[in-house]
Amino acid sequence: MVIDAHTHIHKNDQGQWETQRLLNDMDQAGIDMALVISNHVTDAPLDEMLKLVENQPHLKLIGNVEFATFDQQQIDKLKNLLQEKKILGVKLYPGYEDFYPYDEKLHPLLEFMQENGYPLVIHTGIMLAGYPGYMEQTHPLAVDKLATKFPKLKIVMAHVGNPWIMDAAAVVSKNPNIYTDFSGFFTEHLSPIPQEEIEVFVRFLKDFKVFTSGFKKCMFGTDWPHYNLKEYLAAVMQLPMTDEEKDLVLYKTAQNVYNLN
């Protein structure tokens, strides 16, 4: 069993959503399920994503907050989608939007999610080259501040805080409610993934493992379509994982965090 805990669906040059290409790539890589994240920042809005994953048993959706227009109507909509199991969780895009993840405006939604066991995903680390947002809003320490306010809210730091991987390790180690995924580490749209980048990935994550006493709170994720799924999975399998850790990274932690059991 393999779950890719971090993917997106974009449109191709002909303006067609690439849902089938994702499914084909999953089949080639031996990936059983993908969690698709909506993202209005890159024109993959929640309402459109809901239609794309409908009746697709191998795809599950994570919704997103649109912070600039965040209001009670958006809160109610996300609550309903969570309760109806149309989305598994909600993602924040600090940096891509001008806010910190601990902003008090978000608290009514986060209180509901904490009370009901729904996970929150937060973009951390590097942003797209040239994007005008503030990277200090994407630092793992901002997530730590949120975790102290909501100690029972399941929080996933996307991209393992790259390049602040050891800061992310400290935050994961300190907070029992914080998890991370391995997505978006390598140079985008470069295939095959360069071996020197894989070596850096393995070296950094070895240090992460030592600091956090294992990969038990980590999930396999790619950030597809920016990467080849089969290549990314092969890179992750080069990490020094025990058999128990492999099962946790590849599917068990995702099942637990996203209530897939």
HELIX and SHEET records of a PDB file:
HELIX    1   1 THR A   19  ALA A   29  1                                  11    
HELIX    2   2 HIS A   40  THR A   42  5                                   3    
HELIX    3   3 LEU A   46  VAL A   53  1                                   8    
HELIX    4   4 PHE A   67  THR A   69  5                                   3    
HELIX    5   5 GLN A   72  GLN A   83  1                                  12    
HELIX    6   6 GLU A  104  LEU A  106  5                                   3    
HELIX    7   7 HIS A  107  ASN A  116  1                                  10    
HELIX    8   8 MET A  135  THR A  138  5                                   4    
HELIX    9   9 PRO A  140  LYS A  149  1                                  10    
HELIX   10  10 HIS A  159  GLY A  161  5                                   3    
HELIX   11  11 ILE A  165  LYS A  174  1                                  10    
HELIX   12  12 GLN A  195  THR A  212  1                                  18    
HELIX   13  13 LEU A  229  VAL A  236  1                                   8    
HELIX   14  14 ASP A  243  ASP A  247  1                                   5    
HELIX   15  15 LEU A  248  LYS A  252  3                                   5    
HELIX   16  16 THR A  253  VAL A  257  1                                   5    
SHEET    1   A 8 ILE A   3  THR A   7  0                                        
SHEET    2   A 8 MET A  33  ILE A  37  1                                        
SHEET    3   A 8 LEU A  59  ASN A  64  1                                        
SHEET    4   A 8 VAL A  90  LEU A  92  1                                        
SHEET    5   A 8 LEU A 120  HIS A 123  1                                        
SHEET    6   A 8 ILE A 155  ALA A 158  1                                        
SHEET    7   A 8 ILE A 178  ASP A 181  1                                        
SHEET    8   A 8 CYS A 218  MET A 219  1                                        
END                                                                             
